[in-house]
């Protein structure tokens, strides 16, 4: 039986049998007992499935990962300790020293720093392109060593919409997969795999958790990219892994299992960025109401965007569901049911006006967070994107007077009244 995404938010991933717990059980154990060394050895050889150490896999995590895979339309998924860990694993699972990545320039500041600076120290270079680039400009960014393309469905905080089909077409023309961070829309509002993405990542800390309770991330594999057809480009997946008994992931596990299995047995083994079972349990509670909450977040975001667009104190509003926004047409294509509850705006008075505006807010709290039940705000240029140069900020679409407002699920009129009085305070 094929169920709606609403039902999958509640029911997917865990199906208890007779007499088992109705709620996903928390398996709060680091280790698992076996009757013989041979039985455990078969797990280490990847000949049997099972659990032997939570740093690699845990039943609670796997149930929740299976739900997220179902929501995104993927074949396999894994949880990580954070969204940044998810993005790092997704890229590093494909690229090594001497390789290259193409990425959209308007991505989240932390991810920009990961790709532009941290991975460079590991010998991986990244070229950034505008999300609005022409197909010819995008094609020119590729190199023989390019291993993947990376973008965000809805950029944080510029809120530009990625033309997923354009980026997927370019990636596939060059024989590499497209990785899309789908944190802001969530699979309720957009499923990038349906538009050609090969791998989807999430900061589950945001809307998926929805309550600011647990940091986490997720990686979903569509299971469609043919690694063996591009064997020379991806030796980590198509040649023996000497660190794991010589297994060839693409041969042993095929398209639907190779990517996540390698990320688990190799990267999670070595970096240990596992999500705790307790956090996975909390994440699942958030997922059960995701389809209900996203509708309210989007309604509040749209109302706030319309208010800001009519204010003389505001020079520019970024909200893709708002007519006239540069991403409006793409939003109608990829996000017809709504985008998210996040709105960014450039105040006419620049940084001083942004500081006065934020100080006057009563319901919107100043936090290094976004996308949960409580409304919050942030000044990206002095916080999440503080490490970027002026030129990098400009390419990312972030001005000194930009404020990011994240609408929670409070009363719409209360949020609008709070923003009106803060605008008056400027």
C-alpha positions as CSV (number, residue, x, y, z in Angstrom):
1,X,0.0,0.0,0.0
2,X,1.4,3.4,-1.0
3,X,0.7,6.0,1.6
4,X,0.7,9.8,1.5
5,X,3.7,11.7,2.9
6,X,1.5,12.7,5.8
7,X,1.0,9.1,6.8
8,X,4.6,8.3,6.3
9,X,5.7,11.1,8.7
10,X,3.8,9.2,11.4
11,X,4.1,5.5,10.4
12,X,7.2,4.9,8.2
13,X,10.4,3.4,9.3
14,X,9.3,1.2,12.2
15,X,6.6,-1.4,12.0
16,X,6.2,-3.3,15.3
17,X,5.2,-6.9,15.3
18,X,3.0,-8.7,17.8
19,X,3.7,-7.5,21.4
20,X,6.5,-5.1,20.4
21,X,6.6,-1.4,21.6
22,X,4.3,0.9,19.6
23,X,6.8,3.7,19.8
24,X,10.3,3.4,18.3
25,X,12.4,1.9,21.2
26,X,15.5,3.6,22.4
27,X,18.3,1.1,22.2
28,X,20.7,3.0,24.6
29,X,23.6,0.6,24.4
30,X,27.1,1.0,23.0
31,X,27.5,-2.7,22.3
32,X,25.6,-5.9,21.4
33,X,26.2,-9.4,22.6
34,X,26.8,-12.4,20.4
35,X,27.1,-16.2,21.1
36,X,30.4,-16.7,19.2
37,X,33.3,-14.8,17.6
38,X,32.3,-16.4,14.3
39,X,28.9,-14.7,14.4
40,X,30.5,-11.3,15.1
41,X,33.1,-11.9,12.5
42,X,30.5,-12.3,9.8
43,X,29.2,-8.8,10.7
44,X,32.7,-7.4,10.4
45,X,33.0,-9.1,7.0
46,X,29.7,-7.5,5.9
47,X,28.4,-11.1,5.3
48,X,25.5,-10.7,7.8
49,X,23.5,-7.7,8.8
50,X,23.2,-6.7,12.5
51,X,24.7,-4.5,15.1
52,X,28.0,-4.7,17.0
53,X,28.9,-1.2,18.0
54,X,26.7,1.9,18.1
55,X,29.4,4.1,16.6
56,X,28.6,2.5,13.3
57,X,24.9,1.6,13.6
58,X,22.1,1.4,16.1
59,X,18.6,0.0,15.7
60,X,16.9,3.2,16.9
61,X,18.9,5.3,14.4
62,X,18.2,2.8,11.6
63,X,14.4,3.0,12.2
64,X,14.4,6.8,12.0
65,X,16.8,6.8,9.0
66,X,14.4,4.5,7.2
67,X,11.6,6.9,7.8
68,X,13.6,9.8,6.3
69,X,14.5,7.6,3.3
70,X,10.8,6.9,2.8
71,X,9.9,10.6,3.0
72,X,12.5,11.6,0.5
73,X,11.9,8.6,-1.9
74,X,15.3,7.2,-1.4
75,X,16.5,3.6,-1.0
76,X,18.8,4.0,2.0
77,X,19.7,6.5,4.7
78,X,21.9,7.1,7.7
79,X,21.9,9.5,10.6
80,X,24.8,11.7,11.6
81,X,25.6,13.8,14.6
82,X,24.8,17.1,12.8
83,X,23.9,18.5,9.4
84,X,27.5,19.6,8.9
85,X,28.6,16.0,9.5
86,X,26.1,14.8,6.9
87,X,27.4,17.2,4.3
88,X,31.0,16.4,5.0
89,X,30.3,12.6,4.8
90,X,28.3,13.0,1.6
91,X,31.1,14.9,-0.2
92,X,34.1,13.1,1.4
93,X,32.5,9.7,0.5
94,X,33.2,10.6,-3.1
95,X,36.1,13.1,-3.2
96,X,39.7,12.6,-2.0
97,X,42.9,14.6,-2.2
98,X,43.4,16.0,-5.7
99,X,39.6,16.0,-6.4
100,X,37.2,18.9,-7.1
101,X,33.6,19.9,-6.2
102,X,31.2,22.3,-7.9
103,X,28.8,24.1,-5.5
104,X,26.2,26.8,-5.5
105,X,27.6,30.0,-4.1
106,X,24.5,30.9,-1.9
107,X,24.8,27.9,0.5
108,X,24.9,28.2,4.3
109,X,28.0,29.9,5.6
110,X,29.2,26.8,7.6
111,X,28.9,24.6,4.6
112,X,30.6,27.3,2.4
113,X,33.5,27.3,4.9
114,X,33.6,23.5,4.9
115,X,33.9,23.3,1.1
116,X,36.0,26.4,0.5
117,X,38.5,26.1,3.3
118,X,38.5,22.9,5.4
119,X,38.3,20.5,2.5
120,X,41.0,22.5,0.7
121,X,43.3,21.6,3.6
122,X,42.5,18.0,2.7
123,X,43.4,18.6,-0.9
124,X,39.9,18.9,-2.3
125,X,39.1,22.1,-4.2
126,X,35.7,23.7,-4.8
127,X,34.4,26.1,-7.5
128,X,31.4,28.1,-6.6
129,X,28.8,29.2,-9.2
130,X,25.7,31.4,-8.9
131,X,22.5,29.4,-8.6
132,X,21.2,31.5,-11.4
133,X,24.1,30.7,-13.7
134,X,23.5,29.8,-17.3
135,X,24.0,26.1,-18.3
136,X,27.1,27.2,-20.2
137,X,28.6,28.9,-17.0
138,X,27.8,25.8,-15.0
139,X,29.4,23.5,-17.5
140,X,32.5,25.6,-17.5
141,X,33.0,25.1,-13.7
142,X,33.6,21.3,-14.2
143,X,37.1,19.8,-14.3
144,X,38.3,16.3,-15.1
145,X,38.7,15.8,-11.3
146,X,35.2,16.9,-10.4
147,X,33.5,14.3,-8.2
148,X,30.1,15.9,-7.3
149,X,27.9,18.9,-7.4
150,X,26.5,20.4,-4.2
151,X,23.6,22.8,-3.6
152,X,20.7,23.7,-1.3
153,X,17.1,23.4,-2.4
154,X,16.5,26.6,-0.5
155,X,19.6,28.5,0.4
156,X,20.2,29.6,4.0
157,X,19.8,32.6,4.4
158,X,19.6,34.0,0.9
159,X,16.5,31.8,0.2
160,X,17.4,31.4,-3.5
161,X,15.8,28.3,-5.0
162,X,18.1,25.8,-6.7
163,X,17.1,24.8,-10.2
164,X,17.6,21.1,-9.4
165,X,16.9,19.8,-12.9
166,X,19.6,22.2,-14.4
167,X,22.2,21.2,-11.8
168,X,21.3,17.5,-12.1
169,X,21.6,17.6,-15.9
170,X,25.0,19.2,-15.7
171,X,26.2,16.8,-13.0
172,X,25.0,13.7,-15.0
173,X,26.5,15.1,-18.3
174,X,29.8,15.1,-16.5
175,X,29.3,11.7,-14.9
176,X,29.0,12.8,-11.3
177,X,26.1,12.8,-8.8
178,X,24.2,15.8,-7.5
179,X,24.0,16.3,-3.7
180,X,21.2,18.5,-2.5
181,X,20.7,19.8,1.1
182,X,17.0,19.8,1.6
183,X,16.9,21.1,5.2
184,X,14.6,24.1,4.7
185,X,11.8,22.7,2.5
186,X,11.9,19.3,4.1
187,X,10.5,16.4,2.0
188,X,7.0,17.7,2.9
189,X,7.5,20.7,0.5
190,X,10.1,19.3,-2.0
191,X,11.7,15.9,-2.7
192,X,14.9,16.6,-4.8
193,X,15.2,13.0,-5.8
194,X,12.1,13.4,-7.9
195,X,13.9,16.2,-9.8
196,X,17.1,14.3,-10.5
197,X,19.2,14.6,-7.3
198,X,21.2,11.5,-6.4
199,X,22.0,12.2,-2.7
200,X,20.0,14.3,-0.2
201,X,21.2,15.7,3.1
202,X,19.5,17.3,6.0
203,X,20.3,19.1,9.2
204,X,17.6,17.3,11.2
205,X,18.3,19.9,13.9
206,X,15.9,22.2,12.0
207,X,12.3,21.5,10.9
208,X,12.6,17.7,11.2
209,X,13.3,17.9,14.9
210,X,11.3,21.1,15.1
211,X,11.7,21.9,18.8
212,X,15.4,22.8,19.2
213,X,15.9,19.7,21.3
214,X,18.4,17.6,19.4
215,X,21.3,18.3,17.0
216,X,21.5,15.8,14.1
217,X,21.9,15.2,10.4
218,X,20.9,12.7,7.7
219,X,22.0,11.4,4.4
220,X,19.6,9.8,1.9
221,X,20.8,7.9,-1.2
222,X,18.4,7.8,-4.2
223,X,20.1,4.5,-5.3
224,X,20.1,5.4,-8.9
225,X,23.6,6.6,-9.7
226,X,25.6,3.9,-11.6
227,X,28.9,3.9,-9.8
228,X,30.3,1.0,-12.0
229,X,29.5,2.9,-15.2
230,X,32.0,5.6,-13.8
231,X,34.3,3.2,-12.1
232,X,37.5,5.2,-12.8
233,X,36.1,8.3,-11.2
234,X,35.0,6.6,-8.0
235,X,37.6,4.1,-6.9
236,X,36.5,4.2,-3.3
237,X,33.2,2.6,-4.4
238,X,34.4,0.5,-7.3
239,X,37.7,-0.9,-6.2
240,X,38.7,-3.0,-3.2
241,X,38.7,-1.2,0.2
242,X,41.9,-2.5,1.8
243,X,40.7,-1.1,5.1
244,X,37.6,-3.3,5.1
245,X,38.7,-6.8,3.9
246,X,38.9,-5.8,0.3
247,X,35.2,-5.3,-0.2
248,X,34.1,-3.6,-3.4
249,X,31.0,-1.7,-2.3
250,X,29.4,-1.2,-5.8
251,X,29.8,-4.9,-6.5
252,X,28.7,-6.2,-3.1
253,X,25.8,-3.8,-2.5
254,X,24.8,-2.5,-5.9
255,X,23.4,1.0,-6.6
256,X,21.0,0.9,-3.7
257,X,23.5,0.0,-1.0
258,X,27.0,1.0,-2.0
259,X,27.0,4.7,-1.0
260,X,25.4,4.4,2.4
261,X,27.3,1.2,3.3
262,X,30.7,2.8,2.5
263,X,29.8,5.9,4.4
264,X,28.8,3.8,7.4
265,X,31.6,1.2,7.4
266,X,34.4,3.5,6.4
267,X,33.6,7.2,7.4
268,X,31.4,6.6,10.5
269,X,34.0,4.0,11.6
270,X,36.8,6.5,11.3
271,X,35.2,9.8,12.2
272,X,32.5,8.5,14.7
273,X,30.0,11.3,14.0
274,X,27.0,9.1,15.1
275,X,23.7,10.5,16.2
276,X,22.9,9.3,19.7
277,X,19.9,6.9,20.0
278,X,18.2,9.4,22.4
279,X,18.5,12.2,19.8
280,X,17.2,9.9,17.1
281,X,14.2,9.1,19.3
282,X,13.5,12.9,19.8
283,X,13.9,13.4,16.0
284,X,11.3,10.8,15.3
285,X,8.8,12.6,17.6
286,X,9.4,15.7,15.5
287,X,9.0,13.9,12.3
288,X,5.6,12.6,13.3
289,X,4.2,16.2,13.3
290,X,6.4,17.5,10.4
291,X,3.6,17.6,7.9
292,X,1.3,19.6,10.3
293,X,4.0,22.0,11.4
294,X,5.3,22.9,8.0
295,X,2.0,24.2,6.8
296,X,1.9,26.6,9.8
297,X,5.6,27.7,9.3
298,X,4.9,28.5,5.7
299,X,1.7,30.4,6.4
300,X,3.5,32.5,9.0
301,X,6.5,33.0,6.7
302,X,4.3,34.2,3.8
303,X,2.4,36.6,6.0
304,X,5.6,38.1,7.4
305,X,7.1,38.4,3.9
306,X,4.1,40.4,2.7
307,X,4.3,42.7,5.7
308,X,8.0,43.4,5.2
309,X,7.6,44.0,1.5
310,X,5.1,46.8,2.3
311,X,7.4,48.6,4.8
312,X,9.5,51.6,3.8
313,X,12.1,50.5,6.4
314,X,12.9,47.4,4.3
315,X,15.0,47.7,1.1
316,X,14.6,44.1,0.0
317,X,12.7,40.9,1.1
318,X,13.9,37.4,0.2
319,X,11.0,34.9,0.2
320,X,10.7,32.7,-2.8
321,X,6.9,32.2,-2.5
322,X,6.4,36.0,-2.8
323,X,5.6,37.3,-6.3
324,X,8.5,39.4,-7.7
325,X,11.1,37.4,-5.8
326,X,14.0,36.4,-8.1
327,X,13.3,32.7,-7.2
328,X,9.5,33.0,-7.5
329,X,9.2,31.0,-10.8
330,X,11.5,28.3,-9.5
331,X,9.6,28.2,-6.3
332,X,6.4,27.6,-8.2
333,X,8.0,24.7,-9.9
334,X,9.8,23.0,-7.0
335,X,7.9,24.3,-4.0
336,X,4.3,24.7,-5.1
337,X,2.9,23.8,-1.7
338,X,5.1,26.4,0.1
339,X,8.7,27.0,0.8
340,X,9.4,27.4,4.6
341,X,9.0,29.7,7.5
342,X,12.2,31.6,7.0
343,X,12.3,35.1,5.7
344,X,15.3,37.3,5.1
345,X,15.3,41.0,4.6
346,X,17.7,43.8,4.0
347,X,16.9,46.8,6.1
348,X,17.3,50.2,4.4
349,X,19.5,51.6,7.2
350,X,22.1,48.8,6.9
351,X,23.8,47.2,9.9
352,X,22.8,49.9,12.5
353,X,19.1,49.5,11.5
354,X,19.4,45.7,11.7
355,X,20.8,46.0,15.2
356,X,18.1,48.3,16.4
357,X,15.4,46.2,14.8
358,X,16.6,43.0,16.4
359,X,17.0,44.6,19.8
360,X,13.4,45.7,19.7
361,X,11.8,42.3,18.9
362,X,9.9,40.7,21.8
363,X,8.7,37.3,20.4
364,X,11.5,36.7,17.9
365,X,14.6,35.7,20.0
366,X,18.1,36.4,18.8
367,X,19.5,32.8,18.4
368,X,22.1,30.9,16.4
369,X,19.3,28.7,15.3
370,X,16.5,28.6,12.7
371,X,13.5,26.5,11.7
372,X,11.9,25.3,14.9
373,X,8.6,25.9,16.8
374,X,9.8,29.1,18.4
375,X,10.4,32.2,16.3
376,X,13.9,33.5,16.2
377,X,16.2,35.9,14.3
378,X,19.8,36.3,13.4
379,X,22.2,38.8,11.7
380,X,24.1,36.5,9.4
381,X,27.0,38.8,8.5
382,X,28.1,38.9,12.2
383,X,27.3,35.3,13.1
384,X,26.8,32.3,10.8
385,X,28.6,34.0,7.9
386,X,31.1,36.0,10.0
387,X,34.1,34.1,8.6
388,X,33.3,35.1,5.0
389,X,35.0,38.0,3.2
390,X,32.9,40.9,1.9
391,X,33.3,39.5,-1.6
392,X,32.2,36.1,-0.5
393,X,29.2,37.6,1.3
394,X,28.2,39.4,-1.8
395,X,28.4,36.2,-3.9
396,X,26.2,34.6,-1.2
397,X,23.6,37.4,-1.4
398,X,24.2,38.6,2.1
399,X,24.4,42.3,2.9
400,X,25.4,44.0,6.1
401,X,21.8,44.9,6.8
402,X,20.3,41.5,6.2
403,X,18.3,39.9,9.0
404,X,17.1,36.3,8.9
405,X,13.7,35.8,10.6
406,X,12.5,32.3,11.3
407,X,8.7,32.1,11.9
408,X,7.7,29.5,14.4
409,X,4.2,28.1,14.9
410,X,3.0,30.9,17.2
411,X,-0.1,33.0,16.4
412,X,0.3,34.8,13.0
413,X,-1.0,38.2,14.3
414,X,1.3,38.1,17.3
415,X,4.3,37.7,15.1
416,X,3.3,40.4,12.7
417,X,2.6,42.8,15.6
418,X,6.1,42.1,17.0
419,X,7.7,42.9,13.7
420,X,5.7,46.1,13.2
421,X,6.7,47.5,16.6
422,X,10.4,46.6,15.9
423,X,10.2,48.4,12.6
424,X,8.8,51.4,14.3
425,X,11.7,51.3,16.7
426,X,14.2,51.9,13.9
